[in-house]
Amino acid sequence: MDANPFDLTGKVAIVTGANTGIGQGVAVALAEAGADIALVARSDASETVGLVEKAGRRAITIEADLSTIEPCGRIVDEAISALGGLDILVNNAGIIRRNDAIDFTEDDWDAVVDTNLKTLFFLSQAAGRHMVDNGGGSIINIASMLTFQGGIRVASYTASKSGVGGLTKLLANEWAAKGITVNAIAPGYIATNNTAALQADETRNRQILERIPAGRWGEPGDLGGAAVFLASDAARYVQGHVLAVDGGWLAR
């Protein structure tokens, strides 16, 4: 093993949903470890580009709507063309819809499952084809506490994130012998746009904090170390694992 098995110098990573929140935090951490980053986003990712470049690495932006699988092949091709290869894929992009199960609509089901699960699989497939042909790589899926728990009022989100856990294991089973590590990170309650409503709800915010042993909401940067580990040679024998980064939520 290298003297610094966490060093990602010379690696190229695709990070989806990289304009803000968890995606931005992970992209910056990978860049600080030495990777060049292809940032996939629907909206302006210039802030993340600046942070990656501040870390001394190259960054490109690939505009794509991941509600369909249409851009999957293009994303991989553009990253390879611009940055010279592809070693790491972080499937972070995701959406959430809330409603009581008895009132949940088909549109809200399909929108979430298509983005969070279907596109994740087909982008992994596109990246995996390249990685198989080029000696390996690392795929990191962003799972959730709802990969382990049921939640409330988020039926399609829970289904999709449970599916992410299963697909992580499936892909690891198929690709481990081909030199590809496939793992997932399950964030706890992280302060992002997706959780703004919960943070603003005084009662729910208090209930959440009371259960987190660390006593605080997580920050996007708290996921960086886990992402660097799973992307690196230090995790070359870690396969099909879902790593909770949750301040102790699941231990409570």
GUVEX-913500 format. One line per field, with one value per residue: residue number from 1; x, z, y of N, C-alpha, C, O in turn; residue in three letters. Coordinates in pm, whole numbers. Atoms other than C-alpha are relative to their C-alpha. Example, Ala and Ser with C-alpha at 12.3 -4.5 7.8 and 13.67 -1.06 7.14 Angstrom:
2
n <- 1  2 .
nc1 <- 89  -82 .
nc3 <- 0  -6 .
nc2 <- -119  -119 .
cac1 <- 1230  1367 .
cac3 <- 780  714 .
cac2 <- -450  -106 .
cc1 <- 90  -77 .
cc3 <- 0  73 .
cc2 <- 120  109 .
oc1 <- 194  -26 .
oc3 <- 66  90 .
oc2 <- 118  220 .
res <- ALA  SER .
***
This chain:
252
n <- 1  2  3  4  5  6  7  8  9  10  11  12  13  14  15  16  17  18  19  20  21  22  23  24  25  26  27  28  29  30  31  32  33  34  35  36  37  38  39  40  41  42  43  44  45  46  47  48  49  50  51  52  53  54  55  56  57  58  59  60  61  62  63  64  65  66  67  68  69  70  71  72  73  74  75  76  77  78  79  80  81  82  83  84  85  86  87  88  89  90  91  92  93  94  95  96  97  98  99  100  101  102  103  104  105  106  107  108  109  110  111  112  113  114  115  116  117  118  119  120  121  122  123  124  125  126  127  128  129  130  131  132  133  134  135  136  137  138  139  140  141  142  143  144  145  146  147  148  149  150  151  152  153  154  155  156  157  158  159  160  161  162  163  164  165  166  167  168  169  170  171  172  173  174  175  176  177  178  179  180  181  182  183  184  185  186  187  188  189  190  191  192  193  194  195  196  197  198  199  200  201  202  203  204  205  206  207  208  209  210  211  212  213  214  215  216  217  218  219  220  221  222  223  224  225  226  227  228  229  230  231  232  233  234  235  236  237  238  239  240  241  242  243  244  245  246  247  248  249  250  251  252 .
nc1 <- 85  -77  -31  122  105  113  -34  76  -67  9  132  108  127  128  87  129  60  -120  5  24  27  -84  -80  -109  -93  -74  -86  -113  -86  -72  -99  -107  -79  -78  76  69  142  108  114  127  103  103  -9  -134  -94  -123  -58  -76  -116  -98  -56  -88  -121  -75  -76  -107  37  84  144  90  142  83  140  82  121  -7  133  5  -130  -52  -136  -99  -116  -64  -75  -124  -83  -53  -100  -120  -58  -55  -95  -95  29  104  -38  91  134  80  142  57  122  124  110  91  137  62  146  47  3  135  25  -118  38  -89  -102  -103  -72  -86  -104  -105  -63  -77  -124  -83  -32  -16  -113  -120  -43  -47  -126  -99  -26  -84  -133  -54  -53  -133  -90  -33  -95  -122  -68  66  43  80  133  53  140  47  119  77  50  118  -44  11  123  116  40  143  45  -96  8  -87  -138  -40  -15  -118  -123  -14  -50  -142  -76  0  -80  -141  -46  7  -110  -123  -7  -32  -116  -117  -109  -46  -80  85  65  132  44  91  -1  134  -7  105  66  -100  59  -2  128  101  46  28  132  -12  -77  84  109  -61  25  -73  -143  -36  8  -115  -122  3  -37  -135  -99  -96  63  8  19  -122  -30  -43  -140  -17  1  -116  -97  54  -6  -140  -34  62  -53  -145  -56  18  125  2  65  132  95  142  24  70  -65  79  -69  128  -12  46  146  41  -46  82 .
nc3 <- 0  8  -127  -37  77  16  102  124  106  131  20  50  -64  32  -116  42  -97  -62  -10  -136  -99  -13  120  -5  -106  45  111  -54  -72  99  61  -98  -4  122  119  85  -21  93  -83  73  -70  82  -15  -4  -91  4  -134  -21  88  -67  -115  52  55  -116  -52  94  94  114  -14  111  -32  98  -30  30  -77  -32  -17  99  20  128  3  -70  85  32  -118  -6  116  -16  -106  51  104  -55  -111  34  -55  -103  -105  -115  21  -120  33  -109  38  -48  -37  -99  -1  -127  -11  -68  89  54  103  85  141  91  49  -102  -6  117  5  -97  31  124  -26  -110  14  140  61  -72  56  137  1  -48  111  98  -59  -21  126  18  -104  29  112  -34  -116  -128  -45  -122  7  -133  4  -121  -52  -94  -117  43  51  -115  -74  85  15  12  100  111  48  115  -42  -75  95  84  -77  -30  124  15  -80  69  123  -40  -23  128  86  -62  30  140  51  -89  63  116  -49  -32  -131  0  -138  -18  -122  -46  -87  -96  24  48  27  144  50  -13  -139  -51  -65  -130  -88  -33  -85  -133  -69  65  -17  -137  -9  73  -75  -123  27  57  -108  23  -45  103  137  76  109  119  -10  -88  81  87  -36  39  145  38  -38  88  136  0  -15  -138  -5  116  -37  -55  109  -32  -135  -16  -113  -59  -52  -55  -134  -97  7  4  -122  -112 .
nc2 <- -119  -124  -65  -70  67  -91  -98  16  -74  62  61  -83  35  -62  -18  -55  -91  -56  -147  -45  104  118  16  -96  41  118  -41  -75  93  81  -89  -24  123  7  38  -96  26  -36  -37  15  -77  -62  -145  -58  65  -79  -6  123  -8  -85  70  106  -64  -51  115  28  105  -39  24  -33  13  69  -28  117  26  142  59  108  62  -49  -57  82  26  -128  -44  78  -36  -135  1  65  -85  -123  18  104  132  5  94  -8  -54  -22  -18  -78  -73  61  -89  56  -50  36  6  120  115  20  -103  -13  6  73  -93  -16  128  18  -103  31  129  -14  -75  52  142  43  -69  44  128  -8  -74  97  92  -69  -13  134  52  -59  48  139  1  -75  55  -19  -132  -4  -60  -32  -43  -68  65  -82  71  75  129  88  -27  -22  -139  -31  -96  -8  139  27  -21  118  110  -21  12  142  57  -35  95  128  -10  -9  137  72  -41  50  143  23  -75  2  76  -77  -111  -115  0  -63  -19  -113  -80  -34  -118  -26  -128  -94  -132  -30  -50  104  11  -134  -3  65  -89  -115  45  -1  126  108  -26  39  146  55  -25  78  139  10  -8  -108  -123  -102  41  15  -93  74  38  116  120  0  102  130  9  19  138  99  -20  18  135  44  76  90  127  -33  23  15  -50  -128  -65  -107  -118  -45  -54  99  17  140  67  -43 .
cac1 <- 0  120  281  -34  -321  -566  -392  -615  -360  -413  -766  -1076  -1413  -1768  -1988  -2358  -2564  -2238  -2359  -2443  -2482  -2349  -2233  -2029  -1876  -1776  -1639  -1418  -1289  -1197  -1021  -826  -712  -585  -866  -989  -1366  -1647  -1934  -2280  -2562  -2888  -2804  -2503  -2207  -1958  -1913  -1804  -1577  -1405  -1359  -1213  -975  -877  -768  -540  -738  -917  -1296  -1549  -1924  -2159  -2516  -2763  -3114  -3096  -3472  -3416  -3137  -3082  -2765  -2588  -2365  -2294  -2182  -1926  -1804  -1766  -1576  -1334  -1286  -1221  -1022  -857  -1023  -1269  -1176  -1448  -1824  -2022  -2397  -2524  -2805  -3145  -3484  -3752  -4131  -4343  -4704  -4905  -4886  -5263  -5245  -4913  -4933  -4790  -4611  -4432  -4345  -4203  -4011  -3819  -3759  -3648  -3392  -3271  -3261  -3313  -3069  -2821  -2816  -2777  -2508  -2324  -2362  -2213  -1924  -1881  -1835  -1545  -1397  -1415  -1226  -965  -872  -1113  -1239  -1465  -1838  -1986  -2363  -2523  -2774  -2968  -3080  -3389  -3179  -3207  -3528  -3879  -3932  -4270  -4441  -4160  -4273  -4085  -3772  -3761  -3818  -3546  -3287  -3360  -3303  -2972  -2852  -2952  -2798  -2475  -2446  -2555  -2296  -2025  -2108  -2076  -1783  -1552  -1352  -1316  -1131  -1427  -1522  -1889  -1998  -2236  -2243  -2559  -2569  -2754  -2928  -2713  -2784  -2867  -3145  -3326  -3353  -3423  -3789  -3696  -3440  -3699  -3959  -3880  -4039  -3888  -3548  -3547  -3658  -3384  -3110  -3223  -3158  -2819  -2543  -2311  -2566  -2563  -2670  -2403  -2237  -2167  -1794  -1847  -1895  -1568  -1341  -1570  -1583  -1205  -1161  -1408  -1259  -903  -675  -725  -1071  -965  -1102  -1420  -1716  -2094  -2079  -2315  -2121  -2335  -2204  -2472  -2330  -2444  -2812  -2835  -2650  -2910 .
cac3 <- 0  -75  200  196  93  123  -151  -456  -666  -1034  -985  -1156  -979  -1091  -815  -884  -716  -654  -656  -286  36  66  -295  -253  74  -79  -398  -199  24  -277  -435  -117  -129  -484  -725  -1021  -1018  -1274  -1103  -1220  -1138  -1269  -1149  -1107  -955  -981  -603  -592  -893  -702  -393  -595  -777  -444  -339  -643  -856  -1191  -1202  -1483  -1467  -1649  -1662  -1643  -1525  -1345  -1331  -1637  -1742  -2070  -1961  -1797  -2089  -2175  -1819  -1823  -2173  -2090  -1769  -1943  -2239  -2024  -1736  -1895  -1719  -1453  -1125  -879  -904  -620  -668  -448  -644  -490  -418  -154  -151  166  215  424  277  230  9  -167  -543  -829  -957  -626  -619  -971  -944  -637  -736  -1087  -960  -645  -765  -1138  -1255  -983  -1124  -1487  -1415  -1214  -1511  -1749  -1512  -1437  -1802  -1822  -1493  -1589  -1910  -1729  -1432  -1165  -967  -681  -668  -362  -328  -88  112  418  769  582  427  778  914  785  844  809  523  275  116  -213  -47  198  -84  -296  -20  89  -274  -277  4  -190  -518  -338  -229  -569  -759  -510  -562  -938  -966  -669  -864  -1147  -926  -848  -490  -440  -105  36  292  497  625  942  984  779  755  383  167  185  565  595  682  965  1104  1096  1281  1647  1778  1521  1547  1924  1891  1638  1844  2157  1982  1825  2075  1912  2004  1671  1311  1076  818  456  529  795  514  343  535  475  104  74  260  41  -278  -180  -173  203  132  -141  57  170  -40  -22  301  406  635  866  929  1171  1494  1665  1558  1482  1801  2020 .
cac2 <- 0  353  562  775  548  838  1038  1092  1280  1211  1076  1212  1219  1287  1430  1479  1747  1930  2290  2299  2101  1748  1734  2048  1927  1594  1754  1991  1711  1496  1795  1865  1500  1556  1468  1671  1707  1701  1879  1771  2010  2152  2502  2728  2543  2830  2848  2485  2536  2816  2599  2311  2544  2703  2353  2351  2107  2126  2154  2139  2179  1943  2071  1785  1707  1373  1324  1102  869  1058  1244  947  850  1213  1290  1012  1101  1472  1403  1169  1403  1710  1560  1259  970  859  694  796  844  999  958  1238  1406  1347  1497  1446  1486  1484  1375  1132  782  774  1086  1024  1079  877  1187  1235  866  860  1188  1075  713  811  1064  891  530  478  745  644  292  391  651  383  150  407  476  107  20  262  144  -223  -148  63  -149  -33  264  364  430  601  628  872  675  799  718  598  324  175  330  390  758  928  1112  1039  712  744  878  588  340  498  515  159  69  255  30  -280  -162  -78  -441  -575  -371  -463  -831  -798  -557  -620  -879  -625  -377  -149  -68  13  155  414  691  735  1094  1172  1506  1743  2116  2159  2301  1966  1989  2362  2303  2068  2311  2589  2379  2450  2131  1895  2063  2013  1649  1579  1739  1553  1222  1304  1215  1469  1738  1920  1900  1773  1995  1894  1892  1624  1373  1461  1227  930  1008  1038  709  518  668  580  278  272  123  -118  -418  -242  -356  -319  -123  157  390  601  952  1060  1198  877  890  518  426  598 .
cc1 <- 89  25  -119  -116  -124  22  -75  63  -4  -132  -99  -132  -116  -79  -129  -63  106  -5  -13  -3  100  90  118  105  87  97  124  96  82  109  117  90  75  -74  -47  -147  -85  -126  -128  -109  -102  12  145  89  130  66  85  123  110  67  95  129  86  84  110  -31  -85  -146  -68  -142  -71  -146  -85  -119  -8  -135  -26  140  69  143  109  126  78  86  134  93  63  110  131  69  71  113  91  -25  -117  35  -102  -134  -68  -142  -69  -135  -125  -104  -88  -137  -68  -153  -35  -11  -137  -33  114  -35  102  110  112  78  102  115  117  72  83  133  92  49  26  122  131  51  61  125  113  36  93  142  67  57  140  99  41  107  135  58  -60  -35  -81  -133  -51  -141  -34  -135  -68  -22  -120  37  -18  -136  -114  -35  -150  -19  98  8  98  146  52  21  127  128  21  55  146  88  10  85  149  57  2  119  134  17  48  136  123  117  57  77  -79  -54  -131  -50  -94  29  -145  10  -112  -68  106  -70  19  -136  -112  -58  -35  -132  5  76  -85  -117  56  -16  82  151  45  0  120  127  6  46  144  103  101  -59  -9  -39  137  14  47  145  25  2  127  99  -46  9  143  44  -55  48  145  42  -13  -125  -7  -61  -133  -100  -142  -39  -74  50  -85  91  -110  9  -48  -149  -42  41  -91  -108 .
cc3 <- 0  139  51  -79  -22  -110  -129  -117  -132  -29  -53  60  -65  129  -48  111  75  20  143  94  3  -121  -3  104  -42  -112  51  74  -96  -67  95  16  -131  -128  -79  -6  -118  83  -83  79  -99  1  19  105  11  138  27  -89  68  117  -42  -53  112  62  -97  -103  -114  29  -131  50  -116  39  -42  94  24  34  -105  -18  -127  9  52  -83  -31  117  7  -113  17  107  -51  -103  59  99  -19  56  96  98  112  -46  135  -42  116  -33  49  33  102  -16  126  -11  80  -100  -65  -112  -101  -146  -82  -52  101  22  -113  -3  90  -35  -128  25  95  -23  -145  -65  69  -58  -139  -15  52  -110  -104  52  14  -127  -28  101  -23  -108  36  135  135  32  127  -27  143  -17  129  38  101  128  -38  -90  110  70  -97  -26  -1  -111  -117  -70  -113  34  77  -93  -83  77  53  -123  -24  81  -68  -126  31  20  -131  -90  56  -31  -143  -41  88  -66  -123  43  36  142  -10  144  6  131  34  93  104  -34  -30  -36  -148  -39  20  141  61  75  138  97  47  91  142  72  -59  17  140  15  -67  81  128  -23  -50  113  -17  35  -102  -133  -65  -103  -121  7  90  -77  -82  30  -40  -151  -49  32  -102  -144  -14  9  142  16  -109  31  72  -114  53  136  -4  129  50  52  59  141  109  -2  8  126  119  31 .
cc2 <- 124  59  80  -58  86  104  -30  75  -77  -67  103  -50  75  8  62  83  79  150  49  -120  -113  -18  94  -41  -117  38  72  -92  -87  84  24  -123  -24  -27  122  -39  46  18  -7  70  52  151  40  -67  79  10  -124  -4  81  -70  -112  60  60  -111  -44  -106  57  -32  35  -16  -69  25  -119  -7  -150  -60  -108  -56  52  52  -93  -25  125  48  -70  41  138  5  -58  88  121  -22  -122  -138  6  -111  -11  56  13  33  70  63  -74  105  -72  66  -51  3  -124  -114  -17  98  10  -23  -80  91  18  -129  -9  99  -36  -130  9  70  -73  -143  -41  66  -39  -131  17  88  -90  -99  62  16  -136  -60  54  -59  -144  -7  63  -39  31  145  -13  68  17  53  72  -59  95  -79  -87  -118  -105  10  31  145  17  103  17  -137  -27  21  -122  -118  15  -21  -142  -72  31  -96  -136  1  9  -140  -79  33  -45  -149  -26  58  -6  -71  71  126  125  -18  75  4  119  71  33  121  -2  132  106  131  36  58  -101  -9  136  7  -63  88  117  -35  -20  -133  -113  19  -43  -152  -68  15  -82  -144  -14  10  113  137  111  -62  -20  111  -79  -46  -120  -131  -17  -111  -139  -20  -24  -142  -100  12  -44  -146  -52  -87  -107  -136  23  -8  -13  52  133  63  116  111  88  58  -94  -29  -146  -76  28  -102 .
oc1 <- 196  -48  -144  -145  -212  -66  -69  -3  27  -153  -83  -161  -104  -91  -128  -36  99  94  19  3  221  208  229  225  207  212  235  218  201  219  232  206  154  -13  -76  -181  -72  -179  -142  -129  -74  -36  235  55  233  189  196  229  226  187  198  238  209  191  183  60  -140  -177  -36  -169  -52  -192  -77  -109  -32  -142  -122  238  181  222  226  237  201  196  238  213  181  210  239  191  179  207  179  58  -182  45  -110  -138  -76  -168  -121  -217  -136  -72  -76  -146  -48  -212  43  -48  -145  -124  109  -110  217  224  230  196  220  228  233  195  190  236  212  150  130  206  233  172  168  204  225  152  188  238  187  159  229  211  157  200  233  132  -2  -18  -86  -138  -51  -161  11  -236  -74  -2  -147  -51  -32  -183  -92  -81  -224  63  94  117  171  233  162  119  200  221  134  139  219  193  117  160  232  168  96  183  224  128  127  202  230  231  160  109  -21  -117  -138  -75  -118  82  -220  42  -222  -83  178  -176  126  -225  -226  -171  -55  -143  -60  41  -70  -176  131  78  149  225  150  90  175  202  114  95  200  115  148  16  -35  -24  234  -82  102  177  130  49  150  147  33  41  166  110  19  42  196  -40  -6  -135  -116  -99  -186  -86  -166  -139  -49  17  -105  185  -165  -94  -67  -199  -130  -16  -84  -187 .
oc3 <- 60  234  171  -189  -99  -139  -181  -218  -137  -141  -34  56  -101  201  -104  230  196  65  172  49  -7  -107  -42  77  -15  -111  3  61  -73  -92  52  56  -142  -235  -21  2  -166  140  -182  197  -217  -90  16  223  48  147  80  -45  70  138  20  -26  102  118  -69  -168  -103  96  -194  145  -232  142  -157  212  -70  94  -93  27  -157  -81  54  -36  -34  96  28  -92  -13  90  -24  -103  13  107  64  40  109  62  180  -119  211  -99  207  56  35  56  123  -45  165  -63  85  -216  -182  -192  -189  -178  -43  -69  64  58  -89  -35  50  -33  -136  -24  68  33  -175  -123  2  -77  -167  -107  1  -126  -149  -22  -11  -122  -70  65  -1  -99  -36  196  237  -51  189  -89  222  -81  237  -29  76  131  26  -146  81  131  -217  -134  19  -127  -188  -84  -109  -21  51  -80  -105  26  69  -111  -77  34  -70  -151  -43  -25  -157  -146  -20  -63  -167  -130  46  -56  -176  -41  54  173  -71  205  -94  225  -51  211  79  -151  59  -99  -187  44  49  158  182  177  231  215  159  153  168  136  14  38  155  76  -16  99  171  68  -42  174  82  51  -66  -154  -29  -139  -105  -39  79  -25  -142  -62  -88  -198  -137  -51  -153  -220  -125  30  164  110  -148  -61  137  -213  153  193  -91  238  -21  128  -8  206  224  83  87  157  220  123 .
oc2 <- 125  30  85  -11  49  184  -141  99  -196  -114  223  -169  192  -92  172  62  96  208  164  -234  -91  -49  56  -37  -119  -5  46  -78  -109  35  23  -111  -118  -29  227  -157  159  -77  65  42  68  218  -44  -71  24  16  -114  -48  40  -53  -135  9  61  -86  -139  -158  166  -130  136  -89  -33  -24  -163  27  -226  -167  -184  3  12  21  -52  -3  123  99  -7  60  156  75  -4  101  158  57  -146  -227  110  -228  -114  156  -84  139  5  81  -195  222  -192  185  -166  98  -219  -93  -57  74  96  -115  -96  47  18  -125  -35  63  -23  -135  -50  24  -86  -183  -100  -2  -54  -147  -36  66  -84  -135  -1  -7  -150  -129  -20  -94  -179  -87  45  38  -5  234  -119  174  -77  156  32  -40  215  -200  -188  -183  -224  -86  48  181  -79  194  117  -193  -126  -47  -169  -191  -82  -84  -186  -161  -53  -139  -197  -93  -44  -169  -154  -56  -82  -193  -117  4  39  -25  30  211  231  -119  182  -101  186  12  79  106  -50  165  152  130  82  72  -64  -56  146  75  -15  96  166  53  -114  -181  -187  -78  -104  -209  -166  -81  -123  -210  -124  116  169  233  226  -183  48  178  -188  -156  -184  -232  -122  -178  -220  -129  -107  -207  -183  -85  -53  -235  -173  -165  -148  -208  -67  63  -81  9  216  17  214  85  175  79  -52  -102  -180  -180  -42  -82 .
res <- MET  ASP  ALA  ASN  PRO  PHE  ASP  LEU  THR  GLY  LYS  VAL  ALA  ILE  VAL  THR  GLY  ALA  ASN  THR  GLY  ILE  GLY  GLN  GLY  VAL  ALA  VAL  ALA  LEU  ALA  GLU  ALA  GLY  ALA  ASP  ILE  ALA  LEU  VAL  ALA  ARG  SER  ASP  ALA  SER  GLU  THR  VAL  GLY  LEU  VAL  GLU  LYS  ALA  GLY  ARG  ARG  ALA  ILE  THR  ILE  GLU  ALA  ASP  LEU  SER  THR  ILE  GLU  PRO  CYS  GLY  ARG  ILE  VAL  ASP  GLU  ALA  ILE  SER  ALA  LEU  GLY  GLY  LEU  ASP  ILE  LEU  VAL  ASN  ASN  ALA  GLY  ILE  ILE  ARG  ARG  ASN  ASP  ALA  ILE  ASP  PHE  THR  GLU  ASP  ASP  TRP  ASP  ALA  VAL  VAL  ASP  THR  ASN  LEU  LYS  THR  LEU  PHE  PHE  LEU  SER  GLN  ALA  ALA  GLY  ARG  HIS  MET  VAL  ASP  ASN  GLY  GLY  GLY  SER  ILE  ILE  ASN  ILE  ALA  SER  MET  LEU  THR  PHE  GLN  GLY  GLY  ILE  ARG  VAL  ALA  SER  TYR  THR  ALA  SER  LYS  SER  GLY  VAL  GLY  GLY  LEU  THR  LYS  LEU  LEU  ALA  ASN  GLU  TRP  ALA  ALA  LYS  GLY  ILE  THR  VAL  ASN  ALA  ILE  ALA  PRO  GLY  TYR  ILE  ALA  THR  ASN  ASN  THR  ALA  ALA  LEU  GLN  ALA  ASP  GLU  THR  ARG  ASN  ARG  GLN  ILE  LEU  GLU  ARG  ILE  PRO  ALA  GLY  ARG  TRP  GLY  GLU  PRO  GLY  ASP  LEU  GLY  GLY  ALA  ALA  VAL  PHE  LEU  ALA  SER  ASP  ALA  ALA  ARG  TYR  VAL  GLN  GLY  HIS  VAL  LEU  ALA  VAL  ASP  GLY  GLY  TRP  LEU  ALA  ARG .
***
